C-alpha cells in the first residue's frame, strides 16, 4: 500500500469520526483548512438524511455538512495526491474525477441530485492552486463561507436590561458571558454608565463617557439654550426653561412682568429636579413664590419649564411618546431611530391646570413609574389598548382621523437630530478625556430614550432625554392585596427586544470587518477578475464598472420606512431606507431575522441639518487648545494661546482684557456649577460663552450665528468634513422649500 494511499485512508477516517462534531462546535479556520472539501453550489432541496460523498469507494457521512456554499481547500499533501493518485469522487459508478480540469460530479445521498461543475469562468469556478485562491479571497475581503466565530457579549453589568438582552443574544445565536471573563469580549453591555467596568481596553461599550452628566436636565437645558441663541426658529421645540437656584430671581422677574402686561395670563410651570428620574420630585406651580428652593441646608438644583397646556389627547387622556434612539458613533456622527416606540398614558382624564388640580399627578404627568401605582392603570396584552401602547397603534388612530402622519414623523426626526447635535459637542470633550487619541480603549454606542409630547396642533415638544431608558420587558402587578409579581409585558417585549437586538446587529464587529474588506476590494483595480466572478457567478461578460455597481447595490439593505406593525395599520412613509452593508458571508440564522427596526436618519439627512453644527466646531477648537490629554478644562495660559493664535487681540482688546474676560466667565460658571468642588478652569460651556463674546466684538454688524461662523473661519482650525457654517446656512436656505417631509416621500 503506497504512502499516499495511507494518508488518504487516515484522512477519510478522521473526517468520518469528527465531521458532525466539528459542525456543532464551530471548527476554527486552521482546522477547517486541513479538511478536503468540494466546491459546489447548494442543492435546490436537501433530504433530512445527512449527505454523504463516495470517495475512493468509501461512504463518508456528514463530512461536508456546511451552511451556504462549500469551497475547495486543498492542503499540500492533497495536491500531491492529485498529482500521483487521483481522488475519485464518483456517482456510484458514474464518471470519475482523475485530473484537475475534467468535469467533476458530486452526488448528495438521499436527494438524487447531481451537482456538476466545470473548470470554466462562466460557472464561477477558478482552478488556480488553492493557495492562490485563498490569498485572493483574503485580499478581496470575501471570506470563505463557513461558520463564523460567535460574537461574545459581556452581560455581567447589564442590570435592568438583562432579560431583553438575553433574548436578543439568543435570537442572534451569539455567546453570552453573564459573569464576565478574563479574555476580552466583543461587546460590553453596561447597565448605568461607561465606568461600570474600568478595565476595558478593546471591544465596544454600550455607553458613552459623560452621557449621564450631559443629559441631566440642567446640562441639556443649557445645551439647547445655546442652540436657541444661534438658531431660535429651529430650536423652538424645547419649552422655555430656567435653571435653579442661579436663575431664580430672573424667573420671578420675567413672570411678574408677563402678568403685569396681561392680567388674564396665568401660566403654569413644571419643576424638575436635576438628577430626578421616574417622576420623582416633579411638581407644578403657578407662581414663583411656590418654588421649593431648599433641601435641608442646600439649594436644590432643578429646572423650571413652561407647562404645555394644550396637549393632544386620546380617549381624553394625556400621553407622551418614548422613542428609542441609537447614537452609533460620534465621529462620524451616526444616528438611528427605532421605527416602533411606546406611548405612556395618564390614568386620569385631562383638565387644563388650575390651582385645584395642580397636585393631580395622574392627570398631568405621563411617567409610567407614577401612573402604574394608580388604581386606573390598565395592563393589557394588546398593543393598542391599555395605559401603555405601541407608537404604531397611536399613529394608526391618528391616521384614521385624517392626520398627516408623514409630517408628524418628519418633525419628530428633525427634533431628534437637532437635540443630538446640541449635546454632541460636550460629549466629544468627555470622550477625548476618557479615551485620548493613541490610548487603547473601546469604541462606544448608546441607546437613548427621547420623551416627546404632541401638542394639539401636532407639533412635537421635547420633554427630556433619558441616558438610561428602562429596558424591562415585564411589569410589577399586584396579584393579591400586598402580593406583587413580575408579569411579562407583550408591548415592552416587542419594542425593546427589537431595539436591543438590532442595535447589536449594527454593532456586530464581523459586519464592520466585512464592510471594510468590501470597501478595500472595490478600490483594487488589479483584482477585478475575482470581483467580477463573485459579483454574478463569474459572468465573463461583466465589465469591472458593472461588477463594482452590482457589489455596491448588493451591499445595501433596504427596508420600508415603518415597521410591519405600521404597515399593517395602513401606514407607510413611501421611502426606502439604506441600512448597514450586509456581509457577504451572512449566516442563514441571521438571514432568518426580521429586517432592522432602526432607521438611519443621520448622516442620511446631512444636507438639511449640517449647518447647525457650529458649536461642534467650537468644541473642536476647544479640544485643540486643551493641550494635555485627558484634560477637560482650559487654563489661563491655554486661553491666552488661543487668543494669540487666532489673532483676536488688538489695541482695543489687550491681553490684560483677555485675562479679565477669562476670570470673569470662569468665576461665574464655577459659582453656578452643580458640583460643589469643581475643578478650576474654563469648561466648554464657558468657552462657548467667551467665543460668542469675542465674535460679537469682531463682527458687530452681523447676526450672532454669522458672527460665530466668521470667527471660526479665522480660527485656523483644520477643516472638518462638514462645509463652512455660512455655506451650510446658505444651502439650508435653498433647501428650505423642499422640506424634510418631501425628502421622506422621495
C-alpha positions as a printed Julia matrix, in Angstrom:
746×3 Matrix{Float64}:
   0.0    0.0     0.0
   1.51   3.28   -1.07
   2.29   6.08    1.33
  -0.18   8.37   -0.38
  -2.98   5.8    -0.11
  -2.33   5.5     3.64
  -2.58   9.27    4.02
  -5.89   9.34    2.2
  -7.29   6.49    4.28
  -6.29   8.12    7.57
  -7.68  11.42    6.42
 -11.04   9.89    5.43
 -11.35   8.03    8.74
 -10.72  11.27   10.63
 -13.4   13.01    8.63
 -15.88  10.2     9.34
 -15.32  10.4    13.09
 -15.14  14.15   13.51
 -17.36  15.56   10.77
 -20.51  16.03   12.87
 -18.67  17.26   15.98
 -16.78  19.86   14.0
 -20.03  21.36   12.75
 -21.54  21.51   16.24
 -18.5   23.04   17.88
 -17.62  25.51   15.13
 -14.3   24.41   13.71
 -11.61  27.08   13.71
 -10.27  28.34   10.43
  -6.96  26.49   10.85
  -8.73  23.17   11.44
 -11.15  23.67    8.54
  -8.31  24.34    6.14
  -6.99  20.84    6.82
 -10.22  19.2     5.59
 -10.78  18.23    1.98
 -13.94  19.92    0.63
 -15.55  20.01   -2.79
 -16.55  23.34   -4.38
 -20.23  23.28   -5.27
 -23.46  25.27   -5.17
 -26.12  24.36   -2.57
 -28.77  21.92   -3.88
 -32.28  23.04   -4.58
 -33.57  20.72   -1.87
 -31.76  18.63    0.68
 -33.09  15.47    2.29
 -33.21  15.26    6.09
 -30.74  12.39    5.73
 -27.17  13.52    6.24
 -25.38  13.96    2.91
 -22.59  11.56    2.02
 -19.91  11.5    -0.65
 -18.28   8.4    -2.05
 -14.53   8.88   -2.05
 -12.44   6.04   -3.48
 -15.27   3.6    -2.79
 -15.86   4.76    0.81
 -19.01   6.4     2.19
 -18.11   9.49    4.18
 -21.13  10.86    6.05
 -21.62  14.38    7.36
 -18.17  15.41    6.2
 -19.35  18.25    4.05
 -22.23  19.49    6.14
 -21.68  23.23    5.88
 -24.11  26.11    5.59
 -24.06  28.09    2.37
 -21.55  27.35   -0.41
 -18.7   24.88    0.06
 -15.28  25.85   -1.16
 -12.25  23.78   -2.25
  -9.41  23.84    0.22
  -6.59  21.51   -0.62
  -3.52  21.22    1.53
  -0.04  20.48    0.4
  -0.45  16.72    0.82
  -3.73  16.72   -1.09
  -2.16  18.46   -4.07
   0.48  15.74   -4.18
  -2.21  13.08   -4.12
  -3.99  14.74   -7.01
  -0.77  14.7    -9.0
   0.01  10.98   -8.49
  -3.03   9.14   -7.17
  -6.26  10.7    -8.37
  -9.01  11.45   -5.83
 -12.09   9.55   -7.0
 -15.37  11.41   -6.41
 -17.96   9.17   -8.08
 -21.67   8.89   -8.67
 -21.88   5.19   -7.77
 -20.31   4.07  -10.98
 -20.59   7.42  -12.74
 -17.79   9.49  -14.2
 -14.71   9.88  -12.01
 -12.51  12.88  -11.46
  -8.97  11.83  -12.33
  -7.31  15.12  -13.13
  -7.74  18.82  -12.49
  -9.55  20.37  -15.41
 -12.0   17.49  -16.03
 -15.71  17.74  -15.3
 -16.46  16.98  -11.65
 -19.64  15.36  -10.36
 -20.97  15.23   -6.83
 -23.76  13.0    -5.56
 -25.69  14.1    -2.47
 -27.01  10.88   -0.95
 -30.77  10.71   -0.48
 -31.53  13.56   -2.87
 -30.89  12.16   -6.33
 -29.27  15.49   -7.15
 -26.11  15.68   -9.22
 -24.07  18.85   -8.95
 -21.79  19.32  -11.92
 -19.02  21.86  -12.22
 -16.53  22.61  -14.91
 -13.27  24.42  -14.87
 -14.88  27.38  -16.59
 -15.05  31.06  -15.76
 -18.67  31.16  -16.83
 -19.51  28.8   -13.96
 -17.58  30.9   -11.49
 -15.09  28.08  -10.76
 -11.47  29.07  -10.68
  -8.88  26.3   -10.85
  -5.93  28.26   -9.59
  -3.87  26.48   -6.97
  -5.77  26.5    -3.69
  -3.16  28.71   -2.04
  -3.62  31.39   -4.68
  -7.42  31.2    -4.35
  -7.19  31.6    -0.61
  -4.88  34.62   -0.88
  -7.11  36.24   -3.5
 -10.2   35.76   -1.34
  -8.47  37.24    1.69
  -7.16  40.26   -0.21
 -10.54  41.0    -1.75
 -12.35  40.75    1.57
 -14.61  37.86    0.58
 -14.23  35.21    3.26
 -14.97  31.6     2.5
 -18.46  30.64    3.62
 -18.06  28.83    6.88
 -19.47  29.14   10.31
 -18.38  32.38   11.95
 -16.99  32.59   15.42
 -19.93  33.77   17.57
 -19.8   37.33   18.82
 -19.13  37.49   22.57
 -21.14  39.75   24.86
 -20.3   40.55   28.5
 -23.64  40.99   30.32
 -22.32  40.99   33.88
 -23.25  44.68   34.33
 -26.49  44.73   32.33
 -28.84  45.11   35.34
 -32.4   46.12   34.36
 -31.98  45.37   30.64
 -30.82  41.81   31.33
 -33.87  39.81   30.19
 -34.32  41.71   26.91
 -30.59  41.45   26.28
 -30.58  37.69   26.88
 -33.45  37.22   24.42
 -31.65  39.33   21.83
 -28.39  37.39   22.17
 -30.31  34.11   21.91
 -32.03  35.24   18.71
 -28.68  36.25   17.22
 -27.06  32.96   18.34
 -24.21  34.88   19.93
 -22.31  33.88   23.05
 -23.18  35.47   26.4
 -20.86  35.77   29.39
 -23.17  36.6    32.34
 -20.29  36.59   34.82
 -17.77  38.25   32.53
 -14.48  36.67   31.51
 -10.78  37.42   31.59
 -10.33  37.37   27.83
 -11.69  40.45   26.02
 -15.28  40.35   24.73
 -16.54  41.91   21.52
 -19.31  43.89   23.25
 -19.74  45.02   26.87
 -23.28  45.86   27.95
 -23.31  48.2    30.93
 -26.39  49.0    32.94
 -25.67  52.55   34.11
 -22.53  54.22   32.83
 -19.36  53.87   30.8
 -17.44  53.36   34.07
 -19.32  50.22   35.19
 -16.18  48.31   34.2
 -12.9   50.19   34.42
 -10.64  47.61   32.75
 -11.83  47.65   29.14
  -9.17  48.38   26.53
 -10.87  46.97   23.42
 -14.24  45.98   22.02
 -17.38  48.09   22.18
 -19.28  49.51   25.14
 -22.95  50.47   25.05
 -22.33  53.74   26.95
 -20.54  56.98   26.11
 -18.41  58.63   28.79
 -20.15  61.74   30.05
 -23.59  60.87   28.68
 -25.22  60.75   32.13
 -23.82  64.18   33.03
 -24.69  65.65   29.64
 -28.34  64.54   29.72
 -29.07  65.79   33.19
 -31.88  68.3    32.96
 -29.68  71.35   33.66
 -26.95  70.48   31.17
 -29.47  69.5    28.5
 -31.29  72.81   29.0
 -28.04  74.74   28.71
 -27.02  72.9    25.55
 -30.38  73.51   23.89
 -30.41  77.14   25.07
 -27.04  77.71   23.39
 -28.52  76.42   20.13
 -31.6   78.6    20.65
 -29.33  81.65   20.74
 -27.87  80.7    17.36
 -30.96  79.2    15.72
 -34.11  80.33   17.58
 -36.53  79.13   14.9
 -35.03  75.66   14.59
 -34.98  75.0    18.35
 -38.48  76.16   19.28
 -39.47  72.57   20.18
 -37.99  72.88   23.67
 -40.02  74.73   26.35
 -38.58  77.92   27.79
 -36.54  76.96   30.85
 -34.82  78.5    33.85
 -32.08  76.91   35.96
 -32.5   76.92   39.71
 -31.28  78.32   42.0
 -28.98  80.59   39.96
 -31.77  81.96   37.74
 -34.47  82.06   40.36
 -34.5   85.86   40.51
 -34.59  86.13   36.72
 -37.51  83.7    36.6
 -39.51  85.64   39.19
 -38.89  88.97   37.43
 -39.94  87.69   34.0
 -43.14  86.08   35.25
 -44.11  89.19   37.2
 -43.63  91.32   34.08
 -45.79  88.95   32.0
 -48.63  89.14   34.49
 -48.38  92.93   34.75
 -48.66  93.3    30.99
 -51.69  90.99   30.76
 -53.62  90.19   33.9
 -55.59  87.42   32.15
 -52.4   85.42   31.56
 -51.72  82.93   34.33
 -49.17  80.39   33.02
 -48.35  77.08   34.67
 -44.82  75.8    35.19
 -43.37  72.38   35.91
 -40.36  71.97   38.19
 -38.0   69.02   37.59
 -35.1   68.1    39.9
 -31.8   67.99   38.03
 -30.97  64.42   38.93
 -34.54  63.16   39.26
 -35.92  60.17   37.4
 -39.21  58.26   37.12
 -41.18  61.37   38.01
 -39.54  61.71   41.41
 -39.76  65.23   42.84
 -41.7   66.79   39.92
 -44.41  69.31   40.81
 -46.46  72.08   39.16
 -46.64  75.75   40.21
 -48.44  78.88   39.02
 -46.44  81.44   40.97
 -42.67  81.79   41.61
 -43.35  82.02   45.34
 -44.37  78.33   45.28
 -40.85  77.19   44.38
 -39.24  74.77   46.84
 -35.68  76.0    46.66
 -34.1   74.33   49.65
 -33.48  70.73   50.59
 -32.26  70.87   54.14
 -29.42  73.4    54.18
 -28.54  73.05   50.47
 -30.04  74.81   47.48
 -31.98  72.46   45.23
 -30.67  72.04   41.68
 -33.64  71.96   39.31
 -35.09  73.18   36.04
 -38.38  75.04   35.82
 -40.15  74.93   32.45
 -43.29  76.22   30.84
 -46.04  73.64   31.1
 -47.64  72.57   27.78
 -51.3   73.33   28.45
 -52.82  72.12   25.15
 -51.57  68.56   24.63
 -53.03  66.14   22.12
 -55.49  63.79   23.83
 -56.55  60.23   23.02
 -59.54  58.83   24.9
 -59.49  62.14   26.84
 -56.11  61.18   28.27
 -52.78  62.96   28.02
 -49.91  60.81   26.74
 -46.29  61.06   25.7
 -44.04  59.1    23.31
 -40.96  57.16   24.38
 -38.79  56.92   21.27
 -35.56  54.9    21.26
 -32.59  56.47   19.5
 -29.23  54.81   18.83
 -26.19  57.05   18.81
 -23.91  54.69   16.87
 -20.81  56.89   16.82
 -19.62  60.46   17.31
 -17.04  60.5    14.52
 -18.63  60.29   12.08
 -21.94  61.24   13.67
 -24.43  58.4    13.12
 -27.99  58.46   14.47
 -30.65  55.77   14.17
 -34.29  55.98   15.25
 -36.44  52.99   16.17
 -39.45  52.79   13.9
 -41.54  51.49   16.79
 -41.84  53.09   20.21
 -44.06  53.29   23.27
 -46.84  55.66   24.27
 -47.46  56.13   28.01
 -50.89  57.38   29.08
 -52.07  59.24   32.13
 -54.67  57.41   34.17
 -56.99  60.34   34.9
 -58.92  62.38   32.27
 -57.1   65.58   31.41
 -58.24  69.03   32.52
 -56.42  72.3    32.0
 -54.26  73.05   35.03
 -55.84  75.12   37.77
 -54.98  75.81   41.36
 -57.32  72.97   42.38
 -55.83  70.19   40.25
 -52.11  71.06   40.21
 -51.39  68.17   42.59
 -53.18  65.56   40.43
 -50.1   63.8    39.12
 -52.13  61.07   37.39
 -53.73  63.78   35.25
 -50.69  65.91   34.34
 -47.65  63.61   34.46
 -47.22  60.82   31.93
 -44.42  58.98   33.75
 -45.08  55.25   33.72
 -43.46  54.76   37.13
 -46.04  57.13   38.64
 -49.19  56.02   36.83
 -48.52  52.32   37.38
 -49.49  52.91   41.02
 -52.85  54.39   40.04
 -55.96  52.28   40.51
 -56.97  53.18   36.95
 -53.83  51.81   35.35
 -54.72  49.18   32.71
 -52.3   46.35   31.94
 -53.13  44.96   28.53
 -51.81  42.16   26.34
 -52.82  44.18   23.29
 -50.52  46.8    21.79
 -53.42  49.15   21.0
 -55.19  49.29   24.38
 -54.26  49.91   27.98
 -52.14  52.53   29.7
 -49.03  51.62   27.69
 -49.4   51.1    23.94
 -47.24  50.85   20.86
 -46.49  54.02   18.91
 -47.76  52.44   15.68
 -51.22  51.84   17.18
 -51.49  55.51   18.14
 -50.28  56.69   14.75
 -52.85  54.43   13.1
 -55.65  56.03   15.09
 -54.41  59.48   14.16
 -54.15  58.48   10.5
 -57.74  57.22   10.61
 -58.77  60.72   11.7
 -57.01  62.3     8.72
 -53.79  63.38   10.44
 -50.77  63.77    8.14
 -48.56  61.17    9.8
 -45.65  61.78    7.42
 -45.5   65.38    8.6
 -45.61  64.31   12.26
 -42.9   61.7    11.72
 -40.61  64.09    9.84
 -41.0   66.68   12.63
 -40.03  64.05   15.2
 -36.97  63.08   13.15
 -35.93  66.73   12.96
 -36.36  67.1    16.74
 -34.17  64.07   17.42
 -31.38  65.17   15.06
 -31.35  68.74   16.38
 -31.28  67.62   20.01
 -28.42  65.21   19.34
 -26.46  67.92   17.54
 -26.91  70.11   20.64
 -25.39  67.59   23.07
 -22.64  66.12   20.86
 -20.07  68.96   21.42
 -19.81  68.28   25.15
 -19.79  64.53   24.54
 -16.74  64.96   22.32
 -14.91  66.65   25.2
 -15.79  63.83   27.59
 -14.79  61.22   25.03
 -11.32  62.66   24.37
 -10.76  62.94   28.12
 -11.54  59.27   28.73
 -10.11  57.81   25.5
  -7.49  60.25   24.14
  -6.12  59.63   20.64
  -3.45  56.94   20.78
  -4.67  55.45   24.05
  -6.12  51.91   23.89
  -9.78  51.88   24.63
 -13.15  50.67   23.41
 -15.46  52.32   20.92
 -18.85  53.44   22.19
 -22.51  53.43   21.23
 -25.64  54.12   23.26
 -29.42  53.76   23.22
 -31.2   56.91   24.4
 -34.82  57.41   25.4
 -36.45  60.55   23.98
 -39.65  61.63   25.74
 -41.78  63.62   23.31
 -45.18  65.25   23.77
 -47.5   66.05   20.86
 -49.38  69.32   21.18
 -52.95  69.69   19.99
 -51.67  71.19   16.72
 -49.47  68.02   16.35
 -46.21  69.87   16.94
 -43.76  67.64   18.87
 -42.22  69.04   22.05
 -39.15  67.59   23.75
 -39.73  66.84   27.43
 -36.37  65.23   28.26
 -33.78  62.71   27.1
 -33.0   59.68   29.25
 -29.48  58.29   29.12
 -30.59  55.02   30.74
 -34.08  54.25   29.43
 -35.71  51.29   31.11
 -35.4   48.1    29.07
 -37.51  45.93   31.34
 -39.89  43.65   29.47
 -42.0   42.77   32.5
 -44.08  44.84   34.89
 -44.92  44.57   38.55
 -48.55  43.62   39.1
 -50.49  43.18   42.34
 -51.91  39.65   42.19
 -53.47  39.86   45.65
 -53.56  42.51   48.38
 -49.92  43.14   49.2
 -48.7   40.4    46.84
 -46.79  41.63   43.77
 -45.44  39.6    40.92
 -43.5   40.36   37.74
 -45.66  39.66   34.69
 -44.41  39.72   31.07
 -45.42  42.79   29.07
 -46.01  41.96   25.37
 -45.73  45.56   24.16
 -42.47  46.1    26.05
 -41.0   42.85   24.76
 -41.99  43.59   21.15
 -40.41  47.04   21.16
 -37.41  46.71   23.45
 -36.09  43.33   22.33
 -36.19  44.56   18.74
 -34.26  47.71   19.64
 -31.54  45.82   21.55
 -31.26  43.0    19.01
 -30.92  45.35   16.05
 -28.51  47.6    17.92
 -26.29  44.55   18.41
 -26.65  43.67   14.72
 -25.5   47.14   13.73
 -22.55  46.93   16.12
 -21.55  43.4    15.03
 -17.74  43.6    14.61
 -17.91  40.96   11.87
 -20.14  43.22    9.77
 -17.73  46.08   10.24
 -14.76  44.0     9.09
 -16.68  42.77    6.06
 -17.65  46.32    5.11
 -14.03  47.42    5.35
 -12.85  44.45    3.29
 -15.51  45.11    0.67
 -14.51  48.77    0.51
 -10.86  47.84    0.04
 -11.66  45.28   -2.64
 -13.66  47.84   -4.59
 -10.58  50.04   -4.81
  -8.1   47.42   -6.14
  -8.28  47.52   -9.95
  -5.82  44.64  -10.3
  -8.26  42.32   -8.53
 -11.28  42.85  -10.77
 -11.11  39.35  -12.24
 -12.08  37.78   -8.92
 -14.54  40.58   -8.12
 -16.3   40.02  -11.45
 -16.56  36.29  -10.82
 -18.08  36.84   -7.39
 -20.42  39.62   -8.49
 -22.6   37.35  -10.62
 -21.41  33.8   -10.71
 -18.3   34.62  -12.7
 -20.02  36.13  -15.75
 -17.1   36.81  -18.06
 -19.11  39.42  -20.0
 -19.44  41.65  -16.94
 -17.3   44.76  -17.08
 -15.38  45.98  -14.0
 -17.64  49.02  -13.67
 -20.77  46.85  -13.81
 -19.31  44.5   -11.22
 -18.49  47.38   -8.92
 -22.0   48.81   -9.21
 -23.57  45.42   -8.55
 -21.47  44.84   -5.47
 -22.35  48.25   -4.12
 -26.04  47.66   -4.72
 -25.89  44.23   -3.14
 -24.1   45.57   -0.07
 -27.07  47.72    0.91
 -30.18  46.53    2.68
 -33.36  48.44    2.01
 -36.4   48.28    4.28
 -39.72  50.09    4.42
 -39.98  53.35    6.36
 -42.04  51.95    9.19
 -42.2   48.58   10.89
 -44.59  45.85    9.81
 -46.97  46.99   12.54
 -47.24  50.41   10.94
 -47.78  48.89    7.51
 -50.45  46.62    8.95
 -52.23  49.78   10.08
 -52.17  51.21    6.6
 -49.25  53.49    7.36
 -46.25  53.81    5.06
 -43.68  56.55    4.55
 -43.18  55.62    0.94
 -39.39  55.67    1.23
 -36.59  53.16    1.04
 -34.14  53.41    3.89
 -30.48  52.49    3.36
 -29.14  50.38    6.17
 -25.78  48.86    7.01
 -23.79  46.91    4.46
 -24.65  43.25    4.71
 -21.8   40.76    4.98
 -21.17  38.53    2.0
 -20.86  35.53    4.33
 -24.07  36.18    6.18
 -25.24  33.1     8.02
 -28.67  31.54    7.45
 -29.51  32.09   11.1
 -29.09  35.83   10.74
 -30.89  35.81    7.42
 -33.97  34.47    9.25
 -34.14  37.59   11.44
 -36.61  40.36   10.63
 -35.44  43.49    8.86
 -33.82  46.16   11.01
 -36.24  48.18   13.12
 -33.69  51.01   13.36
 -33.75  53.67   10.67
 -30.7   55.76    9.89
 -31.53  59.48    9.94
 -28.03  60.92   10.14
 -25.89  61.26    8.04
 -28.8   60.46    5.71
 -30.25  63.96    6.18
 -26.91  65.75    6.39
 -27.85  68.45    3.88
 -30.85  69.54    5.94
 -29.08  69.78    9.3
 -25.31  70.13    8.85
 -25.47  73.91    9.08
 -26.49  73.53   12.75
 -23.15  72.02   13.77
 -21.46  75.33   14.65
 -20.91  74.54   18.32
 -19.18  71.27   17.35
 -16.55  73.3    15.52
 -16.1   75.46   18.61
 -15.68  72.27   20.67
 -13.02  71.03   18.24
 -11.19  74.34   18.71
 -11.54  73.98   22.49
 -10.09  70.43   22.43
  -7.22  71.62   20.23
  -6.06  74.13   22.85
  -6.57  71.88   25.9
  -3.05  70.59   25.3
  -2.86  67.88   27.97
  -4.55  64.62   27.01
  -7.43  63.77   29.29
  -7.96  67.35   30.39
 -11.44  68.9    30.18
 -10.77  72.48   31.26
  -8.87  75.3    29.65
  -6.34  77.08   31.85
  -5.49  80.81   31.59
  -2.28  80.15   29.65
  -4.09  77.96   27.12
  -6.78  80.64   26.73
  -4.11  83.24   26.02
  -2.57  80.9    23.44
  -5.96  80.6    21.77
  -6.3   84.4    21.59
  -2.81  84.84   20.13
  -3.12  82.01   17.6
  -6.43  83.3    16.32
  -5.11  86.91   16.35
  -8.05  88.19   18.37
  -6.18  90.74   20.48
  -5.55  94.3    19.3
  -5.11  97.78   20.69
  -8.77  97.83   21.8
  -8.6   94.39   23.36
  -5.31  93.84   25.15
  -4.06  90.69   26.79
  -4.95  92.2    30.15
  -8.55  92.41   28.95
  -8.25  88.78   27.88
  -7.25  87.79   31.41
 -10.16  89.75   32.89
 -12.58  88.07   30.49
 -11.24  84.65   31.42
 -11.52  85.29   35.17
 -14.99  86.8    34.91
 -16.54  83.99   32.83
 -14.78  81.17   34.7
 -15.8   82.51   38.11
 -19.44  82.83   37.03
 -19.59  79.3    35.67
 -17.81  77.88   38.7
 -20.26  79.59   41.04
 -23.21  78.24   39.06
 -21.88  74.7    38.83
 -23.89  71.89   40.4
 -20.62  70.35   41.62
 -19.54  71.79   44.98
 -15.85  71.11   44.36
 -15.49  71.51   40.62
 -12.06  71.65   39.01
 -10.69  75.11   38.32
 -10.52  76.24   34.71
 -12.79  77.05   31.8
 -15.14  74.29   30.65
 -16.65  74.01   27.2
 -19.87  75.89   28.01
 -17.86  78.78   29.47
 -15.58  78.73   26.42
 -18.62  78.91   24.12
 -19.83  81.98   26.01
 -16.39  83.59   25.64
 -16.34  82.69   21.94
 -19.74  84.33   21.42
 -18.47  87.46   23.17
 -15.32  87.61   21.03
 -17.32  87.03   17.84
 -19.65  89.89   18.77
 -16.72  92.24   19.3
 -15.08  91.33   16.0
 -18.16  91.27   13.74
 -20.64  93.7    15.24
 -22.99  94.22   12.31
 -23.91  90.56   11.71
 -26.39  88.21   13.4
 -24.89  86.01   16.11
 -24.66  82.85   14.01
 -22.91  84.77   11.23
 -20.54  86.32   13.78
 -19.66  82.88   15.13
 -19.22  81.4    11.65
 -16.97  84.28   10.61
 -14.8   83.96   13.71
 -14.44  80.22   13.11
 -13.12  80.99    9.64
 -10.32  82.99   11.28
  -9.58  80.44   13.97
  -7.03  78.42   11.92
  -8.96  75.29   12.81
  -8.3   72.49   10.32
 -11.21  71.95    8.05
 -13.8   69.45    9.24
 -15.62  67.23    6.77
 -18.66  69.47    7.15
 -18.85  72.59    4.95
 -18.34  76.01    6.47
 -21.27  77.14    8.6
 -22.03  80.1     6.37
 -22.12  77.82    3.33
 -24.3   75.36    5.23
 -26.74  78.11    6.12
 -26.99  79.33    2.52
 -27.52  75.74    1.43
 -30.24  75.39    4.08
 -31.98  78.47    2.75
 -32.04  76.95   -0.73
 -33.33  73.64    0.61
 -36.0   75.19    2.8
 -38.82  74.93    0.26
 -38.04  71.24   -0.07
 -38.87  70.16    3.44
 -37.77  67.03    5.26
 -41.22  65.68    4.57
 -40.62  65.94    0.84
 -37.31  64.16    1.3
 -39.08  61.36    3.15
 -41.51  60.88    0.29
 -38.77  60.52   -2.35
